[in-house]
Amino acid sequence: MTLYIKNMVCNRCKEAVRSLFERLGLPVTRIELGEVEVGDDLPPQSLSRLSDGLRDLGFEMIDDRKGRIIEKIKNVVVNIVHHSDDQPREKYSELIAAQLHYDYSYLSKLFSEVEGVTIEHYIIHQKIERIKEYIVYDELTLNEISYRMGYSSVAHLSNQFKKVTGMTPSYFKTLRNKNRRPLDEV
């Protein structure tokens, strides 16, 4: 049985969910971003306790097919943007369609209907959060960040950063409060 969980966006999220399952005495076969595989069907009482525990941790069980697809799209994007050092050279649309085994136009339409934003805007916002992270750590130049994030130039990165945040990357770097957002709120 596979359970689908909303807002699992990082390895710490996976560990928090694993700990909850252990605390509740529920067997886990596999945990991925947004998915937990258990050996057998869980009784309703266990599902209810699990649902409550997940909600307390900021997660949510997803019951409907559309919600599961949306969460998978988000997890693919988060994995690419936040959990790899370089951005892929393939188009995001191709990667998402290949990993989910659906036509991209269907996924794009569904995502827009449910989330109220396009997949492209979701990707841009995720990339901006990753850029903020790089700027805060101050280990890379804007040129290096631009290359890592798949931008054609520093000017392109700066324009997109300003369009989303209302400030330049250089100005952002000078701020005390860096206004970074948790990934599940992007």
C-alpha positions in Angstrom: 0.0 0.0 0.0 1.3 3.4 -1.0 0.3 6.5 1.0 0.8 9.9 -0.5 1.8 12.8 1.7 1.7 16.5 0.9 4.6 18.9 1.9 7.4 16.4 2.1 10.1 18.4 0.4 13.4 17.4 1.9 15.4 14.6 3.6 14.5 16.0 7.1 10.8 15.7 6.1 11.4 12.1 5.2 13.1 11.5 8.6 10.2 13.2 10.5 7.7 11.0 8.7 9.8 7.9 9.3 10.0 8.8 13.0 6.2 9.2 13.2 5.6 5.8 11.6 8.1 4.2 14.1 6.4 6.0 17.0 3.0 4.7 15.9 4.4 1.2 15.3 3.6 1.2 11.6 5.8 -0.8 9.2 7.5 1.2 6.4 8.9 -0.5 3.3 10.0 2.7 1.5 9.9 6.4 2.0 10.4 8.9 -0.9 9.4 12.6 -1.2 5.6 12.6 -1.0 5.3 8.8 -0.8 5.4 6.2 1.9 5.1 2.5 1.1 3.8 0.2 3.8 3.6 -3.6 3.7 -0.1 -4.1 4.1 -3.3 -2.0 4.2 -3.5 -0.1 7.4 -6.6 -0.3 9.6 -8.8 2.8 9.8 -7.8 3.6 13.4 -4.1 3.5 12.4 -4.8 5.7 9.3 -6.6 8.2 11.6 -3.8 8.4 14.1 -1.3 8.7 11.2 -3.3 11.5 9.6 -3.4 13.4 12.9 0.3 12.9 13.5 1.2 14.1 10.0 -1.0 17.2 10.4 0.8 18.0 13.7 4.1 17.9 11.7 2.8 20.1 8.9 2.1 17.3 6.4 -1.2 16.0 5.0 -2.3 12.8 3.5 -3.5 13.0 -0.1 -6.5 10.9 -1.0 -7.4 12.0 -4.5 -5.6 11.1 -7.8 -5.2 14.8 -8.9 -3.7 15.8 -5.6 -1.2 12.9 -5.9 -0.2 14.0 -9.4 0.3 17.6 -8.3 2.4 16.5 -5.3 4.5 14.4 -7.6 5.1 17.3 -10.0 6.2 19.5 -7.0 8.5 16.7 -5.8 10.2 16.4 -9.2 10.8 20.1 -9.3 12.1 20.3 -5.8 14.4 17.4 -6.4 15.9 19.0 -9.5 16.1 22.5 -8.1 17.2 21.9 -4.5 18.8 18.5 -4.4 21.2 18.6 -7.4 24.3 20.8 -7.9 23.6 21.6 -11.5 20.4 22.2 -13.4 19.5 19.7 -16.1 20.1 20.6 -19.7 16.8 19.0 -20.7 13.6 21.0 -20.5 11.7 20.7 -17.2 8.6 19.8 -19.2 10.3 16.8 -20.7 11.7 15.6 -17.3 8.3 16.0 -15.5 6.4 14.2 -18.3 9.0 11.4 -18.4 9.0 10.8 -14.7 5.2 11.0 -14.2 4.4 9.1 -17.5 1.8 11.7 -18.5 1.5 14.1 -21.4 3.0 17.5 -20.2 0.0 19.5 -21.5 -2.3 17.5 -19.3 0.0 18.0 -16.3 0.4 21.7 -17.0 -3.4 22.2 -17.2 -4.1 20.2 -14.1 -1.4 22.0 -12.1 -2.7 25.4 -13.1 -6.3 24.5 -12.3 -5.5 23.1 -8.9 -2.6 25.4 -7.8 -3.7 28.6 -9.5 -0.1 29.1 -10.9 1.7 27.5 -13.9 4.3 24.9 -13.5 6.8 27.3 -15.0 6.0 29.9 -12.3 6.4 27.3 -9.6 9.8 26.3 -11.0 10.9 30.0 -11.2 9.9 30.5 -7.5 11.7 27.4 -6.5 14.8 28.5 -8.3 14.6 32.0 -6.7 14.5 30.3 -3.2 17.6 28.2 -4.2 19.4 31.4 -5.4 18.6 33.1 -2.1 20.1 30.1 -0.3 23.3 30.4 -2.4 23.5 34.2 -1.8 23.1 33.7 2.0 25.9 31.1 2.1 28.1 33.5 0.1 30.3 30.7 -1.3 29.6 31.3 -5.0 29.7 34.4 -7.3 26.5 35.4 -9.1 28.2 34.1 -12.3 28.6 30.7 -10.7 25.1 30.7 -9.3 23.8 31.7 -12.7 25.5 28.8 -14.3 24.5 26.3 -11.6 20.8 27.4 -11.9 20.7 27.1 -15.7 20.4 30.8 -16.5 21.9 32.1 -19.8 23.6 35.0 -18.0 23.8 36.9 -14.7 21.6 39.6 -16.2 18.9 37.0 -16.9 19.1 35.7 -13.3 19.1 39.3 -11.9 16.1 40.3 -14.0 14.1 37.2 -12.9 15.2 37.6 -9.3 14.1 41.3 -9.3 10.8 40.4 -11.0 9.9 37.8 -8.3 11.4 39.5 -5.2 11.3 43.2 -6.1 15.0 43.6 -5.4 18.3 42.8 -7.0 20.5 39.9 -5.8 23.1 42.4 -4.7 20.5 44.3 -2.6 19.2 41.0 -1.2 22.7 40.1 -0.1 22.9 43.3 2.0 19.7 42.7 4.0 19.8 41.4 7.6 16.5 39.6 7.2 16.9 37.5 4.1 13.2 36.7 3.8 13.7 33.1 2.7 10.6 30.9 2.6 10.2 27.2 3.6 9.9 25.1 0.5 6.4 23.9 1.3 5.2 27.5 1.2 6.8 28.4 -2.2 
